[in-house]
Amino acid sequence: MSSAVGKRYARALFEVTRERGSIDKVESELKSVVDAIDQNAELTQILAHPQIAAEAKKQLVADLFQAHVAAETLNFLQVLIDNNRDSDLAGIVSEYVQLANEERGIADAVVTTAKALNEEEKAQLVETFGKLLNKTLRVQTVVDPAILGGVVVRIGDRLYDGSIKSKLEHFAHQL
């Protein structure tokens, strides 16, 4: 989700957490909340159900998360419920993470390879792409034998495809 409304919520939360020095803490808590909701189909259904009152949803969220998140995170979740934006939570969190990363000079990268990378290969990728973007990279690796070899790096909306599969497809298309 990258709606203008979602970006506004993420920006507002980011500004508050930046002032309070709690960007990292709130980011971690929000990611945990999104994971918990995603892993519980019943909770997802309850929060998405239009006939369940906002007060009941807010009480449920408070009961589930109050002991695990800071007051500002809980308040934010309740504001989303009040404004019927709780279904946008995952997208808002994604936008928030992007803002936080920009503030810290960090970029998240998903690196896909045909076989697992060793630490030296991973460090080389981090250094190469870090210099290219002038940012520190946080790398998540994915193994996908379907790419045959090479590497595919996704950083935000940029895709660097150096896989053998795509090179073969490009070659076949030229023929």
C-alpha angles and dihedrals in degrees: 000000000000101000119153090242092052090050090051092052091047091047093049092050091045093052091051094047092046090054090049095043093238102116095121095043095050091045091054093046094048092049089051092050092049090048092049092050093045091051094051113065093186092054090047090053093048094050092046096046109110095205096057109095119247090236091057091049092048091050091049092050090048092049092049102040110021093094092048106043138050120259093254092056092048091047090051092052090050092049088054090052092047090052094043091244098117090107087062093056098108092050092046090051090050090052090047091052090052091052091047092049091049090052091050096041091244130137125195114225130191109205117196120194136166091239133022116281121234119228094261092054091046091050091050091052091048091051095045097047092037090059091045092055097029089232140107111256128222105200130206112188126212126188114215116166089193091079087064094211143334123059139284116203123191117190112175107307094340121100124196106191114191095152122136089229093060092043090053091048090049091048092049091049091053090053 
